[in-house]
C-alpha cells in the first residue's frame, strides 16, 4: 500500500467526518471505499457527465416537455 496526500475543502471534510463517525470507520477506510466505488462505476459517471454537458449545450425548452406535465399527477383512488 502507498500513502497519498489529499487536499479537501472544509465543508467536504466536515461531511466526511460526520459520516465516518456515524459509520464508526476511519476517513481512510471511507475514502478507499468511495474511490473503489468510483472506479467500478466510471462508465456510469462518464455517461452522466456527457448527459449533463449535452443539456448545458442544448437546454430543454419549456414547451418541449409541457405536454408531459399531466403525466406527473398521480390521483388517489
RAGI-V219781 format. One record per run of one state. SS is the DSSP state (A for helix, B for strand, O for the rest). FROM is the first residue (numbers start at 1). LEN is the number of residues. Records with the same first field share a line. If there is no record, write none. Layout:
# RAGI-V219781
SS=FROM-LEN + FROM-LEN
This chain:
# RAGI-V219781
O=1-9 + 24-3 + 41-1 + 58-4 + 73-5
A=10-14 + 27-14 + 42-16 + 62-11
